[in-house]
Amino acid sequence: MSTYFPSGDSLADKRKWYIVDAAGQTVGRLATEVARVLTGKNKPQYTPFMDTGDCVIVINARKAVFKGSKNEQKMYRHHTLYPGGLKEVSVRDQFERHPERVIESAVKGMLPKTKLGRAMAKKLKVYADAAHPHAGQRPEPLQLSGRAAAQKA
């Protein structure tokens, strides 16, 4: 009996579009579900070295929440490559200025750190409010599984 192996030729044609409402969702739990869809782990034809995932639109990023003391203690750091150039931004400040970047960085941290992971990250679209320009793709609402769905209810 031979094992089914997906062909890489028509993967882009078969991609679906999903939409996720982040209102009231915990950032980390939401990011894990989105990362699973982007990598394709929710599909039976998942292959680790192929991009079998779908596209995801996250709306209402401004209304996502952090649990516990992360709102006060979590910091985003980057270095400018100049001496003494370590910059820190608290999650509260980042959330006020650019709520999309908080969700994007959480999801990108859960994807592979390779060319394949960067290709998967390009299929993620995050918007601070409910308006998005992807109505032409006819996105389906993504049913969150596990604890993420229980959090929203």
QUIGI-V987177 format. One record per helix or strand of 2 or more residues. SS is the DSSP state (alpha for helix, beta for strand). FROM is the first residue (numbers start at 1). LEN is the number of residues. If there is no record, write none. Layout:
SS,FROM,LEN
SS,FROM,LEN
This chain:
beta,17,5
alpha,27,13
beta,55,5
alpha,61,3
alpha,70,4
beta,75,5
beta,86,5
alpha,91,7
alpha,99,10
alpha,115,7
beta,124,3
alpha,135,3
beta,140,2
alpha,147,6
